[in-house]
Amino acid sequence: MSENKSLIPDWDTFRLVLAIDRFGGISGAAKSLGVTHATVSRRLARAEGEANMLFFERLPAGLRLTKVGAAVLAQAEDMEPGLDQLERRLVSTETSLAGPLRITLPPLLLIGDLAGTVSRFARAHPEIELHVVGDNQLLNLHQREADVAIRVTHKPPETLWGRKVTEQSAGFYAGTDWLAENPISKDLHAFELPLISFSSWASPIPKIVKTVCSNAGVVARCDDMVAAVQMVKAGLGVTRMPRFLGEGTAGVTRLEFLPWERYFPIWVLTHPELRNAPRVKAFMRFVSSYIAERRSKYVVE
């Protein structure tokens, strides 16, 4: 057999350049590929050494594509759709519950019982190499960035296949210690309710809060629910949380004078070509059944 003397002998180099460019550098590529920063750096150095060319310039602000790197990237982008489709078809023809399975879900969901569910699935299927990516963005399932996505959304992409496993409700919660020190007055309109608002809300103070507590005021704005929960526990103010999080978090108490509200449903999704792959199907059924059986933890009927 003759030796492969190609400057770029395999698809992994193309995938590496794609990931570094697409996710903004070594760290982003490492997260997307499920490896360490050092591994990506080592693979890039080896690929450049084998080609005897630099794909990226090393600058103080980060990496920048060279002309050679730009050519490699363009070729990779041309090749990617066909190779991704081939990988999906190969996975869909497998018959055993074995091999890698990449899951993406919001880190917030892992705070609840879902982390234990994923762990139980992994123990039940030791031949499946489970890789969990905590990410609030929907990774591209068409480009095999993930095989299964658990998402909290009103409208998942129409190009994906899956099911809505539960609706969700949300309520307003305050720190338990803060409530003990600041009892709610009977005259709610006179009470100066401190609110931790989210930039994504349509209004800094939701309509229902204004209706019940007209004297409410914003004490902080936040873009991350985990951070908001910590601020609530510390006594800074009140915020809205999904039921599973509020009821499952020690040190917070729901304000019952503010009604439950509709929240984003939970979906379990995959690429249509992977829907019958045994390990994908098994995981989706396992997680969907678990959430559906515990629907009361997520939604108030």
Disulfide bonds with the S-S distance in Angstrom:
none
